[in-house]
Amino acid sequence: AFKIILKDPAVKGILVNIFGGIMKCDIIANGIVAAAKEVNLSVPLVVRLEGTNVQQGKDILANSGLPIVPADDLGDAAKKIVAEVRKAA
């Protein structure tokens, strides 16, 4: 999905908001990290995770070596992505 999103030159940042119980947050976090590395992500990325294995997911993101900004809820994520995009401009 990052490849498709980043084809648009108007994209200045990415906000991922996961709130669910069926899919495990650790699996999602591993996918986010792999995708970000694959596309050599050059725009800010804010991720909000909530659900099964949320702490493991947050740990994966934090230990990825990537500048992924964690968020606690959707409002927090929105504020953070705006701030990160402004900082990167």
N, C-alpha and C positions, 0 to 999 in steps of 0.2 A: 504494500500500500504506500510506503514511503516513496518508492520510485515514481508512482503515478502522481502523488501529491507534489513532488518536487519538480515535475516536468513543467509546472506552472511557475513562471518567473515572478509572479506576484506573491507567492507564498513566502512569508517572512519568518514564520515560526510554526511549530506543530504542538498542539495540545491533544494528549491522549487521555480520555476519561473512561476508566473501566469501573463499572459498578455491577457486580454480578456474583452469583453463587455457584453457577454451573461450571464455568471455566475457572481454573485455579490461577491465582495472581502470579505465582512463581513461574508457571508455564508462559503466561502472557509477558512477564518481565523478560524472560529469556528470549522470546520472540522479538520484543522491542529492541533489546540490546543487539541481537544478531542483525536485525534490519538496519539499525542505525550504523553499525559497523560496515555492513555491505554497501550502503549508499554513501559512506563517508560523510555523514550528516554535517551540513554546514550552516544550518539554521537552528535557533534555540528550540529545545524540546522540553516541555513540561508534561509530567505524567502524574495522574491521580489514580491510585489503585484502591479498591475497596472490595472485599469479598474473601473467599477461601484462600488460605495461605498468604494473606496480605503482607505479613511481616517478612516472610521469605522473599516475596516479590520485591518489597522495598529494599531489602538487603542486596538482592541481585543488582538492582538499578544503582544503588549507592556504591557497590564494589566493582562496577563495570569499567571504571576508568574513563567514562564518557561524561560530558557536562550535562547530565540529565537533572532537571530541577524537579524535586518532588513536591506534590501538593496534597493538602489534607482533605479538601472538598472541592466541588466544582467552582464555587466563588473564588476560593483561594487560587485555584488553577488559572482562572481567567485573569485575575490580577497579576499573577506571576508571568504569564505568557506575554501580556501587554508590556510589562516592565522589561522582560528579557529582549523583546523585539526592539524596544526603544533603545536599550543599551547596545544592541548589536548594530544599530543604524549608523 
